[in-house]
């Protein structure tokens, strides 16, 4: 049996669960800095890293991760880095 069809369901299904579990207003300063750092890394290298794969599962996961960071930051009033990517 090919389980690949379950990956998009898992990616989209876990997103609201994680969003509900993570309260942006209650993050510690270390957690906020970690989120900001990971979000920055996703902005800088994420699109390039997922572009070369043969499926779009990682594209979906990256978009979901970015959205989760954005929602969590907004929820807690934490700024996310704004980066101008120079190619």
N, CA, C and O atoms as a GROMACS GRO file, in nm:
protein
  348
    1UNK      N    1   0.084  -0.118   0.000
    1UNK     CA    2   0.000   0.000   0.000
    1UNK      C    3   0.089   0.125   0.000
    1UNK      O    4   0.190   0.130   0.070
    2UNK      N    5   0.050   0.222  -0.078
    2UNK     CA    6   0.125   0.348  -0.087
    2UNK      C    7   0.068   0.448   0.014
    2UNK      O    8  -0.046   0.491   0.003
    3UNK      N    9   0.150   0.482   0.112
    3UNK     CA   10   0.107   0.569   0.220
    3UNK      C   11   0.127   0.717   0.191
    3UNK      O   12   0.098   0.802   0.276
    4UNK      N   13   0.177   0.750   0.072
    4UNK     CA   14   0.207   0.890   0.041
    4UNK      C   15   0.084   0.980   0.047
    4UNK      O   16   0.095   1.099   0.076
    5UNK      N   17  -0.031   0.924   0.020
    5UNK     CA   18  -0.153   1.006   0.022
    5UNK      C   19  -0.186   1.054   0.163
    5UNK      O   20  -0.259   1.152   0.178
    6UNK      N   21  -0.132   0.988   0.266
    6UNK     CA   22  -0.159   1.028   0.403
    6UNK      C   23  -0.075   1.147   0.449
    6UNK      O   24  -0.112   1.218   0.543
    7UNK      N   25   0.039   1.170   0.383
    7UNK     CA   26   0.126   1.280   0.426
    7UNK      C   27   0.059   1.416   0.419
    7UNK      O   28   0.067   1.491   0.517
    8UNK      N   29  -0.006   1.453   0.309
    8UNK     CA   30  -0.074   1.584   0.309
    8UNK      C   31  -0.182   1.594   0.416
    8UNK      O   32  -0.201   1.700   0.476
    9UNK      N   33  -0.251   1.484   0.441
    9UNK     CA   34  -0.353   1.485   0.547
    9UNK      C   35  -0.290   1.506   0.684
    9UNK      O   36  -0.343   1.579   0.767
   10UNK      N   37  -0.175   1.442   0.706
   10UNK     CA   38  -0.106   1.459   0.834
   10UNK      C   39  -0.056   1.602   0.850
   10UNK      O   40  -0.068   1.661   0.958
   11UNK      N   41   0.000   1.656   0.743
   11UNK     CA   42   0.053   1.793   0.749
   11UNK      C   43  -0.058   1.892   0.781
   11UNK      O   44  -0.044   1.975   0.871
   12UNK      N   45  -0.168   1.884   0.707
   12UNK     CA   46  -0.278   1.978   0.730
   12UNK      C   47  -0.355   1.945   0.857
   12UNK      O   48  -0.412   2.035   0.920
   13UNK      N   49  -0.359   1.818   0.894
   13UNK     CA   50  -0.434   1.779   1.012
   13UNK      C   51  -0.366   1.817   1.143
   13UNK      O   52  -0.434   1.853   1.239
   14UNK      N   53  -0.233   1.809   1.147
   14UNK     CA   54  -0.162   1.841   1.269
   14UNK      C   55  -0.147   1.992   1.291
   14UNK      O   56  -0.125   2.036   1.404
   15UNK      N   57  -0.158   2.068   1.186
   15UNK     CA   58  -0.140   2.213   1.199
   15UNK      C   59  -0.237   2.277   1.297
   15UNK      O   60  -0.193   2.349   1.387
   16UNK      N   61  -0.368   2.254   1.285
   16UNK     CA   62  -0.459   2.315   1.383
   16UNK      C   63  -0.439   2.261   1.524
   16UNK      O   64  -0.461   2.333   1.622
   17UNK      N   65  -0.397   2.136   1.535
   17UNK     CA   66  -0.373   2.079   1.668
   17UNK      C   67  -0.255   2.149   1.733
   17UNK      O   68  -0.262   2.190   1.849
   18UNK      N   69  -0.145   2.164   1.658
   18UNK     CA   70  -0.028   2.234   1.711
   18UNK      C   71  -0.060   2.379   1.743
   18UNK      O   72  -0.018   2.432   1.845
   19UNK      N   73  -0.136   2.442   1.654
   19UNK     CA   74  -0.173   2.582   1.676
   19UNK      C   75  -0.254   2.596   1.805
   19UNK      O   76  -0.240   2.695   1.877
   20UNK      N   77  -0.338   2.500   1.831
   20UNK     CA   78  -0.418   2.503   1.954
   20UNK      C   79  -0.336   2.475   2.079
   20UNK      O   80  -0.367   2.526   2.187
   21UNK      N   81  -0.231   2.394   2.064
   21UNK     CA   82  -0.147   2.360   2.179
   21UNK      C   83  -0.047   2.469   2.215
   21UNK      O   84  -0.008   2.482   2.332
   22UNK      N   85  -0.005   2.546   2.117
   22UNK     CA   86   0.097   2.649   2.139
   22UNK      C   87   0.029   2.783   2.161
   22UNK      O   88  -0.032   2.838   2.070
   23UNK      N   89   0.041   2.834   2.280
   23UNK     CA   90  -0.017   2.964   2.314
   23UNK      C   91   0.092   3.070   2.300
   23UNK      O   92   0.182   3.079   2.383
   24UNK      N   93   0.081   3.150   2.195
   24UNK     CA   94   0.183   3.250   2.168
   24UNK      C   95   0.203   3.350   2.280
   24UNK      O   96   0.312   3.403   2.296
   25UNK      N   97   0.099   3.376   2.356
   25UNK     CA   98   0.107   3.472   2.466
   25UNK      C   99   0.185   3.418   2.585
   25UNK      O  100   0.228   3.495   2.671
   26UNK      N  101   0.205   3.287   2.590
   26UNK     CA  102   0.271   3.227   2.706
   26UNK      C  103   0.413   3.178   2.676
   26UNK      O  104   0.473   3.109   2.758
   27UNK      N  105   0.466   3.212   2.558
   27UNK     CA  106   0.601   3.169   2.524
   27UNK      C  107   0.704   3.243   2.607
   27UNK      O  108   0.689   3.362   2.635
   28UNK      N  109   0.808   3.172   2.647
   28UNK     CA  110   0.919   3.235   2.717
   28UNK      C  111   1.003   3.312   2.616
   28UNK      O  112   0.985   3.296   2.495
   29UNK      N  113   1.093   3.395   2.664
   29UNK     CA  114   1.178   3.473   2.573
   29UNK      C  115   1.267   3.381   2.490
   29UNK      O  116   1.296   3.412   2.374
   30UNK      N  117   1.311   3.270   2.547
   30UNK     CA  118   1.392   3.174   2.471
   30UNK      C  119   1.309   3.109   2.361
   30UNK      O  120   1.357   3.090   2.249
   31UNK      N  121   1.186   3.075   2.392
   31UNK     CA  122   1.098   3.014   2.292
   31UNK      C  123   1.066   3.112   2.179
   31UNK      O  124   1.060   3.073   2.062
   32UNK      N  125   1.047   3.239   2.213
   32UNK     CA  126   1.021   3.340   2.111
   32UNK      C  127   1.143   3.355   2.019
   32UNK      O  128   1.129   3.360   1.897
   33UNK      N  129   1.261   3.362   2.079
   33UNK     CA  130   1.384   3.375   1.998
   33UNK      C  131   1.405   3.252   1.911
   33UNK      O  132   1.451   3.264   1.797
   34UNK      N  133   1.372   3.135   1.962
   34UNK     CA  134   1.384   3.012   1.883
   34UNK      C  135   1.288   3.016   1.765
   34UNK      O  136   1.326   2.982   1.653
   35UNK      N  137   1.164   3.057   1.790
   35UNK     CA  138   1.066   3.067   1.682
   35UNK      C  139   1.112   3.168   1.577
   35UNK      O  140   1.102   3.142   1.457
   36UNK      N  141   1.161   3.283   1.622
   36UNK     CA  142   1.208   3.386   1.529
   36UNK      C  143   1.326   3.335   1.446
   36UNK      O  144   1.333   3.362   1.326
   37UNK      N  145   1.417   3.262   1.508
   37UNK     CA  146   1.533   3.208   1.437
   37UNK      C  147   1.493   3.103   1.334
   37UNK      O  148   1.540   3.105   1.221
   38UNK      N  149   1.406   3.011   1.375
   38UNK     CA  150   1.361   2.907   1.282
   38UNK      C  151   1.280   2.966   1.167
   38UNK      O  152   1.292   2.921   1.053
   39UNK      N  153   1.199   3.066   1.197
   39UNK     CA  154   1.121   3.133   1.093
   39UNK      C  155   1.215   3.202   0.994
   39UNK      O  156   1.194   3.195   0.873
   40UNK      N  157   1.319   3.269   1.045
   40UNK     CA  158   1.417   3.334   0.958
   40UNK      C  159   1.487   3.232   0.868
   40UNK      O  160   1.503   3.254   0.748
   41UNK      N  161   1.527   3.120   0.927
   41UNK     CA  162   1.593   3.014   0.849
   41UNK      C  163   1.499   2.961   0.741
   41UNK      O  164   1.542   2.935   0.628
   42UNK      N  165   1.372   2.945   0.775
   42UNK     CA  166   1.275   2.898   0.676
   42UNK      C  167   1.259   2.998   0.562
   42UNK      O  168   1.246   2.960   0.446
   43UNK      N  169   1.261   3.128   0.595
   43UNK     CA  170   1.250   3.229   0.490
   43UNK      C  171   1.373   3.231   0.400
   43UNK      O  172   1.362   3.245   0.278
   44UNK      N  173   1.490   3.216   0.460
   44UNK     CA  174   1.615   3.227   0.385
   44UNK      C  175   1.640   3.103   0.300
   44UNK      O  176   1.668   3.113   0.181
   45UNK      N  177   1.631   2.986   0.361
   45UNK     CA  178   1.671   2.863   0.292
   45UNK      C  179   1.556   2.769   0.257
   45UNK      O  180   1.574   2.678   0.176
   46UNK      N  181   1.441   2.789   0.316
   46UNK     CA  182   1.332   2.694   0.300
   46UNK      C  183   1.286   2.671   0.158
   46UNK      O  184   1.281   2.557   0.112
   47UNK      N  185   1.252   2.779   0.088
   47UNK     CA  186   1.200   2.763  -0.048
   47UNK      C  187   1.301   2.696  -0.140
   47UNK      O  188   1.265   2.611  -0.221
   48UNK      N  189   1.427   2.734  -0.127
   48UNK     CA  190   1.531   2.673  -0.209
   48UNK      C  191   1.550   2.525  -0.175
   48UNK      O  192   1.572   2.443  -0.263
   49UNK      N  193   1.540   2.493  -0.048
   49UNK     CA  194   1.560   2.355  -0.006
   49UNK      C  195   1.449   2.263  -0.055
   49UNK      O  196   1.475   2.149  -0.093
   50UNK      N  197   1.326   2.310  -0.055
   50UNK     CA  198   1.214   2.224  -0.096
   50UNK      C  199   1.190   2.224  -0.246
   50UNK      O  200   1.118   2.139  -0.297
   51UNK      N  201   1.248   2.318  -0.317
   51UNK     CA  202   1.223   2.329  -0.462
   51UNK      C  203   1.278   2.211  -0.541
   51UNK      O  204   1.226   2.177  -0.647
   52UNK      N  205   1.382   2.149  -0.491
   52UNK     CA  206   1.449   2.045  -0.568
   52UNK      C  207   1.396   1.904  -0.543
   52UNK      O  208   1.452   1.807  -0.595
   53UNK      N  209   1.292   1.889  -0.466
   53UNK     CA  210   1.239   1.756  -0.438
   53UNK      C  211   1.130   1.721  -0.538
   53UNK      O  212   1.072   1.808  -0.602
   54UNK      N  213   1.103   1.592  -0.550
   54UNK     CA  214   1.009   1.548  -0.652
   54UNK      C  215   0.863   1.554  -0.608
   54UNK      O  216   0.774   1.547  -0.693
   55UNK      N  217   0.836   1.566  -0.480
   55UNK     CA  218   0.697   1.579  -0.433
   55UNK      C  219   0.678   1.717  -0.371
   55UNK      O  220   0.774   1.790  -0.348
   56UNK      N  221   0.555   1.750  -0.345
   56UNK     CA  222   0.528   1.880  -0.283
   56UNK      C  223   0.496   1.867  -0.134
   56UNK      O  224   0.446   1.962  -0.073
   57UNK      N  225   0.524   1.752  -0.076
   57UNK     CA  226   0.497   1.733   0.067
   57UNK      C  227   0.578   1.830   0.151
   57UNK      O  228   0.526   1.889   0.246
   58UNK      N  229   0.704   1.845   0.116
   58UNK     CA  230   0.788   1.936   0.194
   58UNK      C  231   0.749   2.081   0.170
   58UNK      O  232   0.763   2.164   0.260
   59UNK      N  233   0.700   2.114   0.051
   59UNK     CA  234   0.649   2.249   0.025
   59UNK      C  235   0.530   2.278   0.118
   59UNK      O  236   0.520   2.386   0.176
   60UNK      N  237   0.442   2.179   0.130
   60UNK     CA  238   0.325   2.195   0.217
   60UNK      C  239   0.367   2.207   0.363
   60UNK      O  240   0.312   2.288   0.438
   61UNK      N  241   0.464   2.127   0.403
   61UNK     CA  242   0.511   2.132   0.542
   61UNK      C  243   0.577   2.267   0.572
   61UNK      O  244   0.556   2.325   0.678
   62UNK      N  245   0.657   2.317   0.478
   62UNK     CA  246   0.722   2.447   0.497
   62UNK      C  247   0.619   2.559   0.507
   62UNK      O  248   0.628   2.644   0.596
   63UNK      N  249   0.521   2.560   0.418
   63UNK     CA  250   0.416   2.662   0.422
   63UNK      C  251   0.338   2.653   0.553
   63UNK      O  252   0.303   2.756   0.612
   64UNK      N  253   0.310   2.532   0.597
   64UNK     CA  254   0.238   2.512   0.724
   64UNK      C  255   0.322   2.561   0.841
   64UNK      O  256   0.268   2.624   0.933
   65UNK      N  257   0.451   2.533   0.840
   65UNK     CA  258   0.540   2.579   0.946
   65UNK      C  259   0.544   2.732   0.952
   65UNK      O  260   0.533   2.790   1.060
   66UNK      N  261   0.559   2.796   0.836
   66UNK     CA  262   0.563   2.943   0.832
   66UNK      C  263   0.432   3.001   0.886
   66UNK      O  264   0.433   3.096   0.964
   67UNK      N  265   0.320   2.944   0.843
   67UNK     CA  266   0.189   2.991   0.889
   67UNK      C  267   0.174   2.973   1.039
   67UNK      O  268   0.119   3.059   1.107
   68UNK      N  269   0.222   2.859   1.092
   68UNK     CA  270   0.215   2.834   1.236
   68UNK      C  271   0.297   2.937   1.313
   68UNK      O  272   0.252   2.988   1.415
   69UNK      N  273   0.417   2.968   1.264
   69UNK     CA  274   0.500   3.071   1.328
   69UNK      C  275   0.430   3.207   1.325
   69UNK      O  276   0.428   3.279   1.424
   70UNK      N  277   0.373   3.241   1.210
   70UNK     CA  278   0.305   3.370   1.195
   70UNK      C  279   0.186   3.380   1.288
   70UNK      O  280   0.165   3.484   1.352
   71UNK      N  281   0.106   3.274   1.296
   71UNK     CA  282  -0.011   3.275   1.385
   71UNK      C  283   0.030   3.284   1.531
   71UNK      O  284  -0.030   3.358   1.609
   72UNK      N  285   0.132   3.208   1.568
   72UNK     CA  286   0.180   3.207   1.707
   72UNK      C  287   0.237   3.343   1.745
   72UNK      O  288   0.211   3.393   1.854
   73UNK      N  289   0.314   3.402   1.655
   73UNK     CA  290   0.372   3.534   1.682
   73UNK      C  291   0.263   3.640   1.697
   73UNK      O  292   0.268   3.724   1.787
   74UNK      N  293   0.165   3.634   1.609
   74UNK     CA  294   0.054   3.731   1.616
   74UNK      C  295  -0.025   3.714   1.746
   74UNK      O  296  -0.063   3.812   1.810
   75UNK      N  297  -0.048   3.590   1.783
   75UNK     CA  298  -0.121   3.558   1.905
   75UNK      C  299  -0.054   3.617   2.029
   75UNK      O  300  -0.121   3.666   2.120
   76UNK      N  301   0.079   3.612   2.031
   76UNK     CA  302   0.152   3.661   2.147
   76UNK      C  303   0.204   3.803   2.134
   76UNK      O  304   0.264   3.856   2.227
   77UNK      N  305   0.181   3.865   2.018
   77UNK     CA  306   0.231   4.000   1.996
   77UNK      C  307   0.381   4.006   1.979
   77UNK      O  308   0.444   4.107   2.010
   78UNK      N  309   0.439   3.897   1.929
   78UNK     CA  310   0.584   3.890   1.909
   78UNK      C  311   0.617   3.925   1.764
   78UNK      O  312   0.552   3.875   1.673
   79UNK      N  313   0.717   4.009   1.743
   79UNK     CA  314   0.754   4.042   1.605
   79UNK      C  315   0.831   3.927   1.541
   79UNK      O  316   0.911   3.860   1.606
   80UNK      N  317   0.805   3.906   1.414
   80UNK     CA  318   0.885   3.812   1.336
   80UNK      C  319   0.977   3.892   1.247
   80UNK      O  320   0.941   4.001   1.202
   81UNK      N  321   1.095   3.841   1.220
   81UNK     CA  322   1.189   3.914   1.135
   81UNK      C  323   1.132   3.934   0.995
   81UNK      O  324   1.068   3.846   0.938
   82UNK      N  325   1.157   4.051   0.942
   82UNK     CA  326   1.122   4.079   0.804
   82UNK      C  327   1.252   4.080   0.727
   82UNK      O  328   1.342   4.160   0.754
   83UNK      N  329   1.263   3.991   0.631
   83UNK     CA  330   1.388   3.976   0.558
   83UNK      C  331   1.367   4.004   0.410
   83UNK      O  332   1.269   3.961   0.350
   84UNK      N  333   1.460   4.078   0.354
   84UNK     CA  334   1.461   4.098   0.209
   84UNK      C  335   1.560   3.998   0.154
   84UNK      O  336   1.681   4.009   0.178
   85UNK      N  337   1.511   3.901   0.082
   85UNK     CA  338   1.597   3.796   0.027
   85UNK      C  339   1.659   3.848  -0.102
   85UNK      O  340   1.588   3.882  -0.197
   86UNK      N  341   1.790   3.852  -0.106
   86UNK     CA  342   1.862   3.899  -0.223
   86UNK      C  343   1.913   3.778  -0.299
   86UNK      O  344   1.988   3.696  -0.244
   87UNK      N  345   1.874   3.767  -0.421
   87UNK     CA  346   1.914   3.652  -0.503
   87UNK      C  347   2.039   3.682  -0.580
   87UNK      O  348   2.088   3.597  -0.655
   0.00000   0.00000   0.00000
